[in-house]
Amino acid sequence: MRIMIADDQAKVRFALRILLEQRPSWHVVGEVGDADTLLQQIDDVHPDLLLLDWKLPAHSPALFLQQLRAICPQLMVVAISGRPECYQEAMRGGADAFVSKIDPPERLLAVLDDCVQHK
């Protein structure tokens, strides 16, 4: 699976990359720290799955997600946030799944495994 990471915190991107690279069939194909760069790179990279910091876009994350899916229609999006209360907003906004940044790493891996199985 080709995974792209979009989060404005470099330490978070690094930690996610290290965690994801433990799975031989998962490949981190890009990391971005802002919404504009994500829009520029997603068409070139064509990831299968995007880990998206739900508050990364400056405007409505739901509208931003529509833009991303217009570029990559088959894109699965797992919203991540340090604010667990963003769950409902992310799911209503079109995310395929949600993981809080305060959840243990095993939770993220389980959610990604589930996404892979339902792809």
Backbone as a ProteinNet text record, in pm:
[ID]
protein_1_A
[PRIMARY]
MRIMIADDQAKVRFALRILLEQRPSWHVVGEVGDADTLLQQIDDVHPDLLLLDWKLPAHSPALFLQQLRAICPQLMVVAISGRPECYQEAMRGGADAFVSKIDPPERLLAVLDDCVQHK
[TERTIARY]
84.3	0	89.4	51.5	123.4	54.5	130.3	74.3	142.2	61.6	113	74.3	164.6	142.3	133.6	27.2	9.9	-17.1	83.2	71.9	169.1	128.4	214	328.3	329.5	435.7	535.1	658.8	762.3	784.6	777.7	798.3	687.7	566.5	455.6	475.8	512	536.4	647	754.1	865.1	819.8	746.8	699.9	606.7	517.6	427	504.2	602.3	682.8	751.9	815.4	885.8	789	671.8	571.6	525.4	493.9	440	543.3	668	771.8	803.9	743.2	761.6	684.4	590.8	512.6	574.4	624.2	694.5	609.6	479.6	395.7	344.5	380.6	338.9	456.9	434	540.6	495.3	569.9	541.8	599.2	510.9	552.1	560.4	528.9	540.5	498.7	556	523	509.5	406.5	388.6	346.9	377.6	346.9	239.9	183.9	78.3	-14.4	-131.9	-236.4	-198.9	-135.2	-98.6	-1	99	195.7	127.7	34.4	-39.6	-113.5	-182.8	-255.2	-159.8	-41.7	55.4	111.6	134.9	204.7	113.9	-10.3	-94.8	-117.7	-124.6	-144.9	-23.3	95.1	218	237.7	201.1	229.5	121.7	-4	-118.7	-112.5	-119.1	-118.3	-249.4	-244.6	-366.4	-438.1	-358	-412.2	-341.3	-417.5	-363.7	-392.7	-288.6	-305.6	-309.2	-425.5	-447.2	-476.3	-387.5	-416.1	-542.8	-648.9	-780.4	-781.6	-694.1	-690.7	-581.8	-524.4	-419.4	-469.6	-582	-627.1	-669.6	-642.3	-677.3	-828.5	-897.6	-1042.2	-1111.9	-1228.3	-1307.1	-1235.5	-1205	-1143	-1231.4	-1362.7	-1452.5	-1443.6	-1439.6	-1424.6	-1287.9	-1187.1	-1052.1	-1046.6	-1114.6	-1119.9	-1186.3	-1288.4	-1351.9	-1253	-1170.4	-1068.8	-970.4	-926.9	-831.3	-890.9	-1015.6	-1079.6	-1110.1	-1122.4	-1138.4	-1009.5	-897.1	-767.2	-740.9	-769.5	-746	-876.1	-963.6	-1095.7	-1094	-994.6	-989.9	-918.6	-880.8	-802.9	-881.1	-818.1	-872.6	-808.5	-888.7	-837.4	-863.8	-756.1	-766.8	-732.7	-831.4	-810.7	-743.1	-646.8	-580.8	-588.4	-599.2	-607.6	-570.3	-511.3	-481.8	-606.2	-713.8	-840.7	-941.1	-959.5	-1050.9	-1192.6	-1231.9	-1366.5	-1387.3	-1282.8	-1295.3	-1350.4	-1366.3	-1411.8	-1538.5	-1643.5	-1771.8	-1757.4	-1687.7	-1668.3	-1594.4	-1490.4	-1411.9	-1495.2	-1572.1	-1651.9	-1763.7	-1827.3	-1928.4	-1865.1	-1740.5	-1669.9	-1617.7	-1632.1	-1594.7	-1471.4	-1412.1	-1297.3	-1344	-1256.6	-1288.7	-1273.2	-1186.8	-1162.7	-1100.1	-1094.2	-1036.9	-954.5	-838.5	-754.1	-706	-718.1	-666.8	-516.1	-446.4	-301.3	-265.3	-362.6	-332.7	-362.8	-417.8	-438.8	-303.3	-295.6	-170.6	-144.7	-18	16.6	-57.2	-84.8	-155	-293.4	-355.3	-487.8	-476.5	-375.4	-355.2	-328.4	-244	-213.6	-338.5	-421.8	-545.7	-640.5	-650.8	-738.3	-685	-555.2	-497.8	-514.2	-496.6	-521.4	-664.1	-757.7	-898.5	-921	-858.8	-871.7	-817.7	-705.7	-645.4	-739.5	-801	-890.5	-1017.1	-1060.8	-1184.6	-1160.4	-1037.8	-1006.2	-1050.2
-116.6	0	123.8	220.3	347.1	450.5	500.5	589.7	725.9	829.8	966.1	1020.7	1097.3	1155.6	1307	1366.5	1511.4	1562.1	1625.9	1680.6	1797.6	1903.1	2020.9	2006.3	1899	1877.4	1773.7	1816.5	1727.4	1605.6	1623.7	1511.1	1407.1	1451.4	1358.5	1281.9	1352.3	1284.6	1180.2	1215.4	1123.1	998.8	1019.5	906.1	816.2	876.4	796.3	716.5	779.3	708.7	587.6	607	497.5	383.2	417.3	316.2	241.4	314.1	253.1	169.2	209.5	136.2	1.3	-28.7	-160.6	-267.7	-226.7	-321.2	-328.6	-444.3	-455	-418.9	-436.7	-408.6	-263.9	-186.5	-46.5	40.9	138.7	227	372.2	447.9	590.3	656.9	710.7	767.4	919.1	979.3	1123.5	1174.1	1288.4	1358	1505.8	1568.4	1711.6	1777.2	1906.1	1979	2084.7	2098.2	2198.1	2155.2	2215.7	2176.5	2208.5	2322.7	2359.3	2258.3	2218.5	2120.3	1985.6	1951.3	1825.9	1827	1935.1	1944.6	1936.2	1994.5	1991.3	1850.4	1778.6	1650.3	1529.1	1538.1	1418.2	1363.7	1452.1	1407.6	1334.2	1371.6	1304.2	1170.9	1167.3	1050.8	943.1	982.5	890.8	783.4	826.6	727.9	650.4	533.9	456.1	509.9	559.7	604.1	731	821.2	946.2	954.5	975.6	1009	1161	1216.4	1360	1420.5	1510.6	1588.9	1668.2	1641.6	1696.5	1848.9	1912.3	2059.2	2116.7	2036.8	2084.9	2191.8	2170	2273.6	2400.2	2514	2642.1	2663.8	2601.5	2619.1	2489.3	2466.1	2349	2218.9	2134.6	2006.2	1921.3	1928	1848.3	1892.1	2021.6	2070.7	2034.5	2042.5	2005.4	1857.8	1775.8	1633.1	1607.8	1685	1674.3	1707.9	1809.6	1845.7	1730.5	1671.7	1560.8	1442.6	1412.1	1297.9	1325.9	1451.5	1485	1452.6	1467.5	1436.9	1286.9	1224.3	1080.6	1016.8	975.6	925.4	802.9	717.4	595.1	613.6	736.6	765.7	734	656.5	634.2	738.1	796.6	900.8	862.5	856.7	836.8	970.6	1031.9	1158.8	1132.5	1217.4	1208.6	1345.7	1345.8	1472.1	1450.5	1551.7	1549.9	1577.4	1608.5	1638.7	1526.7	1431.8	1320.5	1365.7	1484	1532.9	1566.6	1563.7	1587.7	1465.4	1354.9	1230.4	1250.3	1303.2	1318.8	1408.3	1520.1	1613.6	1545.8	1470.7	1403.7	1298.2	1222.2	1117.6	1179.2	1284.5	1354.8	1422.1	1463.4	1532.3	1441.6	1309.7	1217.6	1133.8	1143.1	1056.9	911.5	820.5	677.4	623	687.8	645.6	762.6	748.9	853.3	787	847.3	802.1	925.5	921.6	1030.5	1014.3	1125.2	1120.6	1074.3	1072.4	1024.5	874.7	814.1	668.5	598.2	476.8	401.3	366.7	348.4	316.4	194.1	97.9	-22.5	9.3	112.4	154.3	202	284.1	330.6	212.5	121.4	5.1	-77.9	-96	-173.2	-104.1	27.2	102	90.6	102.1	89.4	-51.8	-151.9	-290.3	-305.9	-247.7	-253.8	-185	-71.7	-0.3	-85.1	-150.3	-234.3	-348.8	-409.5	-523.1	-482.2	-358.3	-313.5	-237.2	-233	-161.1	-239.3
0	0	0	-81	-93	-2.8	94.4	195.6	189.6	199.9	210.5	347.2	407.7	539.7	525.2	578.2	574.3	715.1	773.7	908.5	918.5	987.2	995.3	1094.9	1171.9	1270.1	1218.3	1198.1	1144.2	1234.5	1365.1	1457.6	1443.4	1419.5	1399.8	1269.6	1163.1	1034.2	1048.6	1118.5	1138.1	1214.7	1323.4	1404.3	1323.7	1246.5	1163.5	1059.3	996.4	895.3	957	1071.8	1139.5	1171.1	1220.8	1254.6	1129.2	1024	902.4	828	834.1	760.8	823.5	937.9	998.7	922.7	840.3	760.1	620.4	579.6	451	329.1	337.1	220.3	217	318.3	322.3	286.2	199.6	154.2	170.1	249	262.1	137.4	54.8	-73.9	-71.8	41.4	52.8	188.2	223.6	347.1	313.8	364.3	343.5	474.8	485.2	607.3	593	470.9	452.9	339.3	337.4	242.2	98	74.1	-62.5	-123	-45.2	-93.3	-117.4	-31.3	-49.9	-183	-211.6	-338.9	-458.3	-445.4	-554	-575.7	-467.7	-479.1	-497.4	-457.5	-457.3	-598.2	-696	-833.7	-887.3	-842.9	-886	-814.8	-688	-603.9	-614.4	-627	-632	-523	-396.5	-288.1	-283.4	-221.2	-195.9	-72.9	22.4	149.5	193.8	250.7	303.5	451.8	532.2	673.4	678.4	707.8	698.9	834.9	878.8	998.6	968	1040.9	1008	1008	1081.2	1086.5	995.6	907.3	817	719.7	652.6	559.9	634.2	571	633.3	633.5	539.4	528.4	568.6	520.9	557.2	518.5	616	582.8	490.9	506.5	422.8	276.9	251.4	113.8	57.5	142.8	100.9	62.1	138.5	109.4	-25.7	-58.8	-190.4	-301.1	-280.5	-378.6	-398.8	-289	-297.6	-372.5	-344.4	-409.3	-556.4	-594	-736	-811.3	-742.5	-804	-799.8	-687.5	-666.7	-618.1	-710.4	-670.7	-578.6	-589.5	-508.8	-375.5	-343.4	-224	-96.1	-9.4	124.9	215.8	303.1	391.6	536.4	613	756.8	820.2	882	950.2	1083.8	1116.1	1245.7	1312.1	1442.9	1515.4	1660.5	1719.2	1861.6	1944	1875.2	1942.2	1910.8	2000.5	1975.1	1940.9	1987.4	1959.3	1811.8	1731.1	1586.4	1512.2	1582.8	1520	1436.5	1497.6	1427.7	1305.1	1321.3	1210.1	1094.7	1127.7	1023.7	950.3	1023.1	959.2	874.5	924.9	844.7	723.8	736.7	629.2	520.5	538.7	432.8	457.3	575	605.4	612.1	574.4	580.8	722.4	799.1	937.2	1011.7	1142.8	1227.6	1336.5	1364.2	1474.3	1549.1	1679	1760.6	1776.6	1778.3	1798.1	1938.3	2027.5	2162.9	2178.2	2074	2075.5	2068.3	2119.3	2106.2	1959.2	1923.2	1783.4	1729.4	1815.8	1773.1	1717.3	1768.6	1719	1574.3	1545.2	1408.3	1315.3	1356.6	1272.6	1246.7	1348.3	1331.6	1233.5	1242.8	1151.4	1008.5	991.4	856.5	801.8	886.7	843.9	795.5	869.2	831.2	695.6	674.8	546.4	432	453.9	349.9	314.7	413.6	388.8	316	334.2	270.7	140.8	98.2	-25.3	-145.5
[MASK]
+++++++++++++++++++++++++++++++++++++++++++++++++++++++++++++++++++++++++++++++++++++++++++++++++++++++++++++++++++++++

